[in-house]
Amino acid sequence: MSSASPVIPFRLWTPEERRASLDDALKHWRQGEDVWVYGYGSLIWRPDFDYRERRLATLRGHHRALCLWSRVNRGTPECPGLVFGLDRGGSCRGVVYRLAGHAVPDYFPALWEREMSTGAYLPRWITCVTDDGPVNALVFIMNRDNPAYIRALPEAELLAIVRRASGRYGRCTEYVMQTARALRAAGIHDARLDRIARRLEEQADPVPDN
């Protein structure tokens, strides 16, 4: 079966599963201590939290890719879209946010509901490089064992999937284009995403028959 029409298990995590994941991620956090959160996609243009500081940052060992099926936010179970994940290999230019320690108990449950709704990511504390020195930031990297993970697709197929998918937060095309614009506005160059954005602005490519 083509990856354009996936039939794969799909389940939203329960509040208890999200809470357990959140508690595990914060098990070494000292109450009141500021934390850094790394953004590489929609967190750049819609962080949904207040922050004390924002810096450009480079993450080593992972790269930004449309490698996650979206069957709620930017697609449906019948017509899934694609959203960004941090896949293994290379590096990624993004941003880090410093959140006030007293705000962590208020902001992190909502962050987990947003990022960990299906458990597709692995929350990790990873050193990110900034012009003002390294920071240890919370990073949501792709869980390759999750059934929603998809390896690199041919560009024509990827574009066709993005163009036809839409979910509760809107069209998949809008999500990809907004991310590309936000990266450019932040001074971040992502050649592959820029190329995809240009193609999405052009006349629609034919959708593969399969």
C-alpha positions as protocol buffer text, in pm:
chain_id: "A"
residue {
  index: 1
  type: MET
  ca { x: 0 y: 0 z: 0 }
}
residue {
  index: 2
  type: SER
  ca { x: 128 y: 349 z: -81 }
}
residue {
  index: 3
  type: SER
  ca { x: 237 y: 573 z: 205 }
}
residue {
  index: 4
  type: ALA
  ca { x: -7 y: 828 z: 61 }
}
residue {
  index: 5
  type: SER
  ca { x: -299 y: 627 z: 204 }
}
residue {
  index: 6
  type: PRO
  ca { x: -174 y: 487 z: 533 }
}
residue {
  index: 7
  type: VAL
  ca { x: -377 y: 248 z: 741 }
}
residue {
  index: 8
  type: ILE
  ca { x: -195 y: 248 z: 1074 }
}
residue {
  index: 9
  type: PRO
  ca { x: -291 y: 234 z: 1441 }
}
residue {
  index: 10
  type: PHE
  ca { x: -402 y: 565 z: 1584 }
}
residue {
  index: 11
  type: ARG
  ca { x: -481 y: 652 z: 1942 }
}
residue {
  index: 12
  type: LEU
  ca { x: -474 y: 970 z: 2148 }
}
residue {
  index: 13
  type: TRP
  ca { x: -285 y: 944 z: 2475 }
}
residue {
  index: 14
  type: THR
  ca { x: -492 y: 957 z: 2790 }
}
residue {
  index: 15
  type: PRO
  ca { x: -445 y: 1245 z: 3037 }
}
residue {
  index: 16
  type: GLU
  ca { x: -279 y: 994 z: 3270 }
}
residue {
  index: 17
  type: GLU
  ca { x: -24 y: 894 z: 3005 }
}
residue {
  index: 18
  type: ARG
  ca { x: 58 y: 1257 z: 2931 }
}
residue {
  index: 19
  type: ARG
  ca { x: 93 y: 1333 z: 3300 }
}
residue {
  index: 20
  type: ALA
  ca { x: 329 y: 1038 z: 3352 }
}
residue {
  index: 21
  type: SER
  ca { x: 543 y: 1153 z: 3058 }
}
residue {
  index: 22
  type: LEU
  ca { x: 550 y: 1510 z: 3191 }
}
residue {
  index: 23
  type: ASP
  ca { x: 643 y: 1399 z: 3542 }
}
residue {
  index: 24
  type: ASP
  ca { x: 925 y: 1186 z: 3400 }
}
residue {
  index: 25
  type: ALA
  ca { x: 1061 y: 1478 z: 3195 }
}
residue {
  index: 26
  type: LEU
  ca { x: 1063 y: 1706 z: 3500 }
}
residue {
  index: 27
  type: LYS
  ca { x: 1192 y: 1453 z: 3752 }
}
residue {
  index: 28
  type: HIS
  ca { x: 1527 y: 1632 z: 3782 }
}
residue {
  index: 29
  type: TRP
  ca { x: 1384 y: 1984 z: 3762 }
}
residue {
  index: 30
  type: ARG
  ca { x: 1423 y: 2195 z: 4075 }
}
residue {
  index: 31
  type: GLN
  ca { x: 1106 y: 2386 z: 4152 }
}
residue {
  index: 32
  type: GLY
  ca { x: 1137 y: 2754 z: 4065 }
}
residue {
  index: 33
  type: GLU
  ca { x: 1429 y: 2699 z: 3826 }
}
residue {
  index: 34
  type: ASP
  ca { x: 1393 y: 2857 z: 3479 }
}
residue {
  index: 35
  type: VAL
  ca { x: 1379 y: 2612 z: 3188 }
}
residue {
  index: 36
  type: TRP
  ca { x: 1462 y: 2632 z: 2818 }
}
residue {
  index: 37
  type: VAL
  ca { x: 1234 y: 2490 z: 2547 }
}
residue {
  index: 38
  type: TYR
  ca { x: 1352 y: 2434 z: 2189 }
}
residue {
  index: 39
  type: GLY
  ca { x: 1125 y: 2518 z: 1896 }
}
residue {
  index: 40
  type: TYR
  ca { x: 1180 y: 2413 z: 1535 }
}
residue {
  index: 41
  type: GLY
  ca { x: 830 y: 2427 z: 1379 }
}
residue {
  index: 42
  type: SER
  ca { x: 504 y: 2577 z: 1495 }
}
residue {
  index: 43
  type: LEU
  ca { x: 656 y: 2671 z: 1832 }
}
residue {
  index: 44
  type: ILE
  ca { x: 851 y: 2936 z: 1643 }
}
residue {
  index: 45
  type: TRP
  ca { x: 537 y: 3115 z: 1524 }
}
residue {
  index: 46
  type: ARG
  ca { x: 291 y: 3009 z: 1796 }
}
residue {
  index: 47
  type: PRO
  ca { x: 467 y: 2930 z: 2123 }
}
residue {
  index: 48
  type: ASP
  ca { x: 149 y: 2971 z: 2335 }
}
residue {
  index: 49
  type: PHE
  ca { x: 348 y: 3069 z: 2643 }
}
residue {
  index: 50
  type: ASP
  ca { x: 518 y: 3378 z: 2780 }
}
residue {
  index: 51
  type: TYR
  ca { x: 895 y: 3367 z: 2799 }
}
residue {
  index: 52
  type: ARG
  ca { x: 1177 y: 3566 z: 2952 }
}
residue {
  index: 53
  type: GLU
  ca { x: 1424 y: 3523 z: 2667 }
}
residue {
  index: 54
  type: ARG
  ca { x: 1435 y: 3397 z: 2308 }
}
residue {
  index: 55
  type: ARG
  ca { x: 1752 y: 3301 z: 2120 }
}
residue {
  index: 56
  type: LEU
  ca { x: 1841 y: 3143 z: 1788 }
}
residue {
  index: 57
  type: ALA
  ca { x: 1984 y: 2799 z: 1858 }
}
residue {
  index: 58
  type: THR
  ca { x: 2140 y: 2504 z: 1677 }
}
residue {
  index: 59
  type: LEU
  ca { x: 2056 y: 2147 z: 1771 }
}
residue {
  index: 60
  type: ARG
  ca { x: 2310 y: 1884 z: 1666 }
}
residue {
  index: 61
  type: GLY
  ca { x: 2218 y: 1529 z: 1574 }
}
residue {
  index: 62
  type: HIS
  ca { x: 1866 y: 1589 z: 1442 }
}
residue {
  index: 63
  type: HIS
  ca { x: 1710 y: 1770 z: 1148 }
}
residue {
  index: 64
  type: ARG
  ca { x: 1368 y: 1921 z: 1073 }
}
residue {
  index: 65
  type: ALA
  ca { x: 1155 y: 1698 z: 848 }
}
residue {
  index: 66
  type: LEU
  ca { x: 793 y: 1635 z: 754 }
}
residue {
  index: 67
  type: CYS
  ca { x: 812 y: 1290 z: 903 }
}
residue {
  index: 68
  type: LEU
  ca { x: 498 y: 1258 z: 1115 }
}
residue {
  index: 69
  type: TRP
  ca { x: 147 y: 1171 z: 997 }
}
residue {
  index: 70
  type: SER
  ca { x: -113 y: 1412 z: 1135 }
}
residue {
  index: 71
  type: ARG
  ca { x: -464 y: 1270 z: 1164 }
}
residue {
  index: 72
  type: VAL
  ca { x: -618 y: 1537 z: 1386 }
}
residue {
  index: 73
  type: ASN
  ca { x: -448 y: 1878 z: 1372 }
}
residue {
  index: 74
  type: ARG
  ca { x: -358 y: 1893 z: 1001 }
}
residue {
  index: 75
  type: GLY
  ca { x: -539 y: 1592 z: 862 }
}
residue {
  index: 76
  type: THR
  ca { x: -792 y: 1320 z: 935 }
}
residue {
  index: 77
  type: PRO
  ca { x: -763 y: 944 z: 982 }
}
residue {
  index: 78
  type: GLU
  ca { x: -899 y: 904 z: 628 }
}
residue {
  index: 79
  type: CYS
  ca { x: -678 y: 1175 z: 474 }
}
residue {
  index: 80
  type: PRO
  ca { x: -376 y: 1237 z: 697 }
}
residue {
  index: 81
  type: GLY
  ca { x: -142 y: 1530 z: 658 }
}
residue {
  index: 82
  type: LEU
  ca { x: 222 y: 1567 z: 752 }
}
residue {
  index: 83
  type: VAL
  ca { x: 378 y: 1774 z: 1029 }
}
residue {
  index: 84
  type: PHE
  ca { x: 735 y: 1842 z: 1130 }
}
residue {
  index: 85
  type: GLY
  ca { x: 942 y: 1629 z: 1358 }
}
residue {
  index: 86
  type: LEU
  ca { x: 1310 y: 1621 z: 1451 }
}
residue {
  index: 87
  type: ASP
  ca { x: 1444 y: 1315 z: 1275 }
}
residue {
  index: 88
  type: ARG
  ca { x: 1780 y: 1154 z: 1335 }
}
residue {
  index: 89
  type: GLY
  ca { x: 2091 y: 1294 z: 1170 }
}
residue {
  index: 90
  type: GLY
  ca { x: 2230 y: 1632 z: 1069 }
}
residue {
  index: 91
  type: SER
  ca { x: 2149 y: 1950 z: 1256 }
}
residue {
  index: 92
  type: CYS
  ca { x: 1862 y: 2195 z: 1294 }
}
residue {
  index: 93
  type: ARG
  ca { x: 1851 y: 2571 z: 1337 }
}
residue {
  index: 94
  type: GLY
  ca { x: 1563 y: 2685 z: 1555 }
}
residue {
  index: 95
  type: VAL
  ca { x: 1494 y: 2893 z: 1865 }
}
residue {
  index: 96
  type: VAL
  ca { x: 1510 y: 2838 z: 2239 }
}
residue {
  index: 97
  type: TYR
  ca { x: 1278 y: 3004 z: 2488 }
}
residue {
  index: 98
  type: ARG
  ca { x: 1359 y: 3060 z: 2854 }
}
residue {
  index: 99
  type: LEU
  ca { x: 1050 y: 3014 z: 3069 }
}
residue {
  index: 100
  type: ALA
  ca { x: 1025 y: 3146 z: 3421 }
}
residue {
  index: 101
  type: GLY
  ca { x: 1050 y: 2867 z: 3675 }
}
residue {
  index: 102
  type: HIS
  ca { x: 735 y: 2972 z: 3857 }
}
residue {
  index: 103
  type: ALA
  ca { x: 538 y: 2938 z: 3530 }
}
residue {
  index: 104
  type: VAL
  ca { x: 646 y: 2582 z: 3449 }
}
residue {
  index: 105
  type: PRO
  ca { x: 357 y: 2412 z: 3640 }
}
residue {
  index: 106
  type: ASP
  ca { x: 111 y: 2633 z: 3450 }
}
residue {
  index: 107
  type: TYR
  ca { x: 258 y: 2610 z: 3098 }
}
residue {
  index: 108
  type: PHE
  ca { x: 392 y: 2257 z: 3075 }
}
residue {
  index: 109
  type: PRO
  ca { x: 62 y: 2061 z: 3095 }
}
residue {
  index: 110
  type: ALA
  ca { x: -68 y: 2262 z: 2797 }
}
residue {
  index: 111
  type: LEU
  ca { x: 262 y: 2209 z: 2616 }
}
residue {
  index: 112
  type: TRP
  ca { x: 231 y: 1833 z: 2673 }
}
residue {
  index: 113
  type: GLU
  ca { x: -127 y: 1831 z: 2549 }
}
residue {
  index: 114
  type: ARG
  ca { x: -10 y: 2006 z: 2233 }
}
residue {
  index: 115
  type: GLU
  ca { x: 310 y: 1813 z: 2162 }
}
residue {
  index: 116
  type: MET
  ca { x: 241 y: 1474 z: 2321 }
}
residue {
  index: 117
  type: SER
  ca { x: -120 y: 1407 z: 2224 }
}
residue {
  index: 118
  type: THR
  ca { x: -24 y: 1074 z: 2063 }
}
residue {
  index: 119
  type: GLY
  ca { x: 317 y: 1010 z: 2219 }
}
residue {
  index: 120
  type: ALA
  ca { x: 488 y: 1052 z: 1882 }
}
residue {
  index: 121
  type: TYR
  ca { x: 776 y: 1252 z: 2030 }
}
residue {
  index: 122
  type: LEU
  ca { x: 1041 y: 1174 z: 2289 }
}
residue {
  index: 123
  type: PRO
  ca { x: 1096 y: 1462 z: 2534 }
}
residue {
  index: 124
  type: ARG
  ca { x: 1470 y: 1499 z: 2591 }
}
residue {
  index: 125
  type: TRP
  ca { x: 1698 y: 1752 z: 2758 }
}
residue {
  index: 126
  type: ILE
  ca { x: 1968 y: 1832 z: 2502 }
}
residue {
  index: 127
  type: THR
  ca { x: 2240 y: 2095 z: 2483 }
}
residue {
  index: 128
  type: CYS
  ca { x: 2167 y: 2356 z: 2216 }
}
residue {
  index: 129
  type: VAL
  ca { x: 2426 y: 2601 z: 2085 }
}
residue {
  index: 130
  type: THR
  ca { x: 2347 y: 2974 z: 2091 }
}
residue {
  index: 131
  type: ASP
  ca { x: 2556 y: 3285 z: 2028 }
}
residue {
  index: 132
  type: ASP
  ca { x: 2541 y: 3357 z: 2401 }
}
residue {
  index: 133
  type: GLY
  ca { x: 2656 y: 3012 z: 2504 }
}
residue {
  index: 134
  type: PRO
  ca { x: 2508 y: 2661 z: 2530 }
}
residue {
  index: 135
  type: VAL
  ca { x: 2176 y: 2593 z: 2702 }
}
residue {
  index: 136
  type: ASN
  ca { x: 2021 y: 2267 z: 2815 }
}
residue {
  index: 137
  type: ALA
  ca { x: 1676 y: 2272 z: 2655 }
}
residue {
  index: 138
  type: LEU
  ca { x: 1372 y: 2051 z: 2644 }
}
residue {
  index: 139
  type: VAL
  ca { x: 1352 y: 1910 z: 2290 }
}
residue {
  index: 140
  type: PHE
  ca { x: 1076 y: 1697 z: 2140 }
}
residue {
  index: 141
  type: ILE
  ca { x: 1251 y: 1455 z: 1903 }
}
residue {
  index: 142
  type: MET
  ca { x: 1082 y: 1207 z: 1673 }
}
residue {
  index: 143
  type: ASN
  ca { x: 1003 y: 864 z: 1815 }
}
residue {
  index: 144
  type: ARG
  ca { x: 1087 y: 637 z: 1522 }
}
residue {
  index: 145
  type: ASP
  ca { x: 906 y: 349 z: 1692 }
}
residue {
  index: 146
  type: ASN
  ca { x: 576 y: 536 z: 1680 }
}
residue {
  index: 147
  type: PRO
  ca { x: 350 y: 406 z: 1398 }
}
residue {
  index: 148
  type: ALA
  ca { x: 289 y: 764 z: 1282 }
}
residue {
  index: 149
  type: TYR
  ca { x: 656 y: 808 z: 1191 }
}
residue {
  index: 150
  type: ILE
  ca { x: 730 y: 807 z: 819 }
}
residue {
  index: 151
  type: ARG
  ca { x: 1068 y: 810 z: 651 }
}
residue {
  index: 152
  type: ALA
  ca { x: 1158 y: 1055 z: 375 }
}
residue {
  index: 153
  type: LEU
  ca { x: 907 y: 1056 z: 89 }
}
residue {
  index: 154
  type: PRO
  ca { x: 966 y: 1148 z: -275 }
}
residue {
  index: 155
  type: GLU
  ca { x: 906 y: 1521 z: -299 }
}
residue {
  index: 156
  type: ALA
  ca { x: 615 y: 1492 z: -544 }
}
residue {
  index: 157
  type: GLU
  ca { x: 431 y: 1255 z: -310 }
}
residue {
  index: 158
  type: LEU
  ca { x: 504 y: 1471 z: -5 }
}
residue {
  index: 159
  type: LEU
  ca { x: 365 y: 1779 z: -181 }
}
residue {
  index: 160
  type: ALA
  ca { x: 52 y: 1595 z: -289 }
}
residue {
  index: 161
  type: ILE
  ca { x: -17 y: 1479 z: 67 }
}
residue {
  index: 162
  type: VAL
  ca { x: 34 y: 1828 z: 210 }
}
residue {
  index: 163
  type: ARG
  ca { x: -192 y: 1991 z: -50 }
}
residue {
  index: 164
  type: ARG
  ca { x: -492 y: 1770 z: 4 }
}
residue {
  index: 165
  type: ALA
  ca { x: -490 y: 1736 z: 385 }
}
residue {
  index: 166
  type: SER
  ca { x: -680 y: 1949 z: 635 }
}
residue {
  index: 167
  type: GLY
  ca { x: -756 y: 1907 z: 1006 }
}
residue {
  index: 168
  type: ARG
  ca { x: -898 y: 2084 z: 1310 }
}
residue {
  index: 169
  type: TYR
  ca { x: -628 y: 2355 z: 1294 }
}
residue {
  index: 170
  type: GLY
  ca { x: -665 y: 2414 z: 920 }
}
residue {
  index: 171
  type: ARG
  ca { x: -497 y: 2311 z: 599 }
}
residue {
  index: 172
  type: CYS
  ca { x: -167 y: 2130 z: 602 }
}
residue {
  index: 173
  type: THR
  ca { x: -41 y: 2368 z: 331 }
}
residue {
  index: 174
  type: GLU
  ca { x: -97 y: 2666 z: 560 }
}
residue {
  index: 175
  type: TYR
  ca { x: 99 y: 2496 z: 838 }
}
residue {
  index: 176
  type: VAL
  ca { x: 401 y: 2430 z: 616 }
}
residue {
  index: 177
  type: MET
  ca { x: 392 y: 2778 z: 461 }
}
residue {
  index: 178
  type: GLN
  ca { x: 357 y: 2949 z: 801 }
}
residue {
  index: 179
  type: THR
  ca { x: 658 y: 2758 z: 930 }
}
residue {
  index: 180
  type: ALA
  ca { x: 865 y: 2855 z: 627 }
}
residue {
  index: 181
  type: ARG
  ca { x: 771 y: 3223 z: 667 }
}
residue {
  index: 182
  type: ALA
  ca { x: 849 y: 3216 z: 1041 }
}
residue {
  index: 183
  type: LEU
  ca { x: 1192 y: 3067 z: 979 }
}
residue {
  index: 184
  type: ARG
  ca { x: 1275 y: 3330 z: 719 }
}
residue {
  index: 185
  type: ALA
  ca { x: 1153 y: 3606 z: 954 }
}
residue {
  index: 186
  type: ALA
  ca { x: 1381 y: 3471 z: 1227 }
}
residue {
  index: 187
  type: GLY
  ca { x: 1679 y: 3466 z: 990 }
}
residue {
  index: 188
  type: ILE
  ca { x: 1689 y: 3085 z: 971 }
}
residue {
  index: 189
  type: HIS
  ca { x: 1777 y: 2932 z: 635 }
}
residue {
  index: 190
  type: ASP
  ca { x: 1630 y: 2589 z: 559 }
}
residue {
  index: 191
  type: ALA
  ca { x: 1694 y: 2513 z: 192 }
}
residue {
  index: 192
  type: ARG
  ca { x: 1471 y: 2204 z: 173 }
}
residue {
  index: 193
  type: LEU
  ca { x: 1175 y: 2373 z: 340 }
}
residue {
  index: 194
  type: ASP
  ca { x: 1218 y: 2681 z: 121 }
}
residue {
  index: 195
  type: ARG
  ca { x: 1204 y: 2459 z: -187 }
}
residue {
  index: 196
  type: ILE
  ca { x: 890 y: 2283 z: -62 }
}
residue {
  index: 197
  type: ALA
  ca { x: 727 y: 2620 z: 14 }
}
residue {
  index: 198
  type: ARG
  ca { x: 803 y: 2745 z: -337 }
}
residue {
  index: 199
  type: ARG
  ca { x: 653 y: 2431 z: -488 }
}
residue {
  index: 200
  type: LEU
  ca { x: 340 y: 2468 z: -275 }
}
residue {
  index: 201
  type: GLU
  ca { x: 296 y: 2819 z: -410 }
}
residue {
  index: 202
  type: GLU
  ca { x: 312 y: 2691 z: -767 }
}
residue {
  index: 203
  type: GLN
  ca { x: 38 y: 2509 z: -955 }
}
residue {
  index: 204
  type: ALA
  ca { x: -60 y: 2191 z: -776 }
}
residue {
  index: 205
  type: ASP
  ca { x: 133 y: 1882 z: -873 }
}
residue {
  index: 206
  type: PRO
  ca { x: -73 y: 1580 z: -979 }
}
residue {
  index: 207
  type: VAL
  ca { x: -170 y: 1353 z: -692 }
}
residue {
  index: 208
  type: PRO
  ca { x: -28 y: 1000 z: -742 }
}
residue {
  index: 209
  type: ASP
  ca { x: -297 y: 750 z: -841 }
}
residue {
  index: 210
  type: ASN
  ca { x: -195 y: 513 z: -559 }
}
